[in-house]
Amino acid sequence: MFSKLFHRPVYLEERENLVREIATVGDAIDCLEDWPERERDLIHEAALKTCYMAHDGLKPLRAARDAIRAFAKKKGILAKGPAVKPWMIKPIGGSGRAAL
């Protein structure tokens, strides 16, 4: 699983205020497979093919990351990153210690 992990995730704006993290080749394939058929084109086909080839070890992971990134940029859904990062959220109560 870790061998299919991108060196940095790609973030896609799915809807307003909803960002999808693409961290692995599997995530990229799922995203492209979920894309509506009526909106698929040559760029979609090329990105999907590249991701499958990277998944099978025929292309480097960087090619798959670049492909999903180029696809997202062309479709206007490439995001710079999530609006709220996990470390920015204050824990909800408690100190994290077990009660005695």
C-alpha positions as CSV (number, residue, x, y, z in Angstrom):
1,M,0.0,0.0,0.0
2,F,2.7,2.5,1.0
3,S,4.5,1.9,-2.3
4,K,1.5,3.4,-4.1
5,L,1.5,6.6,-1.9
6,F,2.2,9.9,-3.7
7,H,5.0,12.0,-2.2
8,R,2.5,14.8,-1.8
9,P,-1.3,14.6,-2.1
10,V,-3.3,16.3,-4.8
11,Y,-6.4,18.2,-3.6
12,L,-9.6,18.5,-5.8
13,E,-12.5,20.8,-5.2
14,E,-15.5,18.5,-5.7
15,R,-18.1,21.1,-4.6
16,E,-18.1,24.4,-2.8
17,N,-16.4,23.9,0.6
18,L,-15.6,20.2,-0.1
19,V,-12.0,19.3,-1.0
20,R,-11.0,15.7,-1.9
21,E,-7.6,14.5,-1.0
22,I,-5.9,12.2,-3.6
23,A,-3.0,10.6,-1.7
24,T,-2.5,7.3,-3.6
25,V,-2.8,5.9,-7.1
26,G,-5.9,4.0,-5.9
27,D,-7.5,7.3,-4.8
28,A,-6.7,8.8,-8.3
29,I,-8.2,5.8,-10.1
30,D,-11.4,5.9,-7.9
31,C,-11.8,9.6,-8.6
32,L,-11.4,9.1,-12.4
33,E,-13.7,6.1,-12.4
34,D,-16.4,8.2,-10.5
35,W,-16.2,10.9,-13.1
36,P,-19.5,11.2,-15.1
37,E,-19.3,9.4,-18.4
38,R,-20.8,12.2,-20.3
39,E,-18.0,14.5,-19.2
40,R,-15.1,12.1,-20.0
41,D,-12.7,13.1,-22.8
42,L,-9.2,12.4,-24.0
43,I,-7.6,14.0,-21.0
44,H,-9.7,11.8,-18.7
45,E,-8.8,8.7,-20.7
46,A,-5.1,9.5,-20.7
47,A,-5.0,10.2,-16.9
48,L,-6.9,7.0,-16.1
49,K,-4.6,5.0,-18.4
50,T,-1.5,6.5,-16.8
51,C,-2.9,5.8,-13.3
52,Y,-3.6,2.2,-14.1
53,M,-0.1,1.8,-15.6
54,A,1.5,3.3,-12.4
55,H,-0.7,1.0,-10.3
56,D,0.7,-2.0,-12.3
57,G,4.3,-0.8,-11.9
58,L,4.6,0.1,-15.6
59,K,5.0,3.9,-14.9
60,P,6.4,5.8,-12.0
61,L,4.1,7.2,-9.3
62,R,5.1,10.7,-10.2
63,A,3.5,10.1,-13.7
64,A,0.2,9.2,-12.0
65,R,0.3,12.2,-9.7
66,D,1.1,14.5,-12.6
67,A,-1.7,13.0,-14.7
68,I,-4.4,13.5,-12.0
69,R,-3.0,17.0,-11.3
70,A,-3.1,17.9,-15.0
71,F,-6.6,16.5,-15.3
72,A,-7.8,18.5,-12.3
73,K,-6.2,21.7,-13.6
74,K,-7.8,21.2,-17.0
75,K,-11.3,20.7,-15.4
76,G,-10.8,23.7,-13.1
77,I,-11.0,21.6,-9.9
78,L,-7.4,21.7,-8.7
79,A,-7.2,23.1,-5.2
80,K,-4.1,24.4,-3.4
81,G,-4.9,22.3,-0.3
82,P,-7.6,21.7,2.3
83,A,-9.1,24.8,3.9
84,V,-8.7,23.4,7.4
85,K,-5.8,21.2,8.2
86,P,-6.2,18.5,10.9
87,W,-3.6,20.2,13.2
88,M,-5.7,23.4,13.1
89,I,-8.6,21.9,14.9
90,K,-8.8,22.3,18.6
91,P,-9.5,19.0,20.4
92,I,-13.0,18.8,21.9
93,G,-12.5,18.9,25.7
94,G,-10.3,16.7,27.9
95,S,-6.6,16.6,28.3
96,G,-6.1,13.3,26.6
97,R,-5.4,11.6,29.8
98,A,-7.3,8.6,31.1
99,A,-9.5,9.2,34.1
100,L,-8.3,7.6,37.3
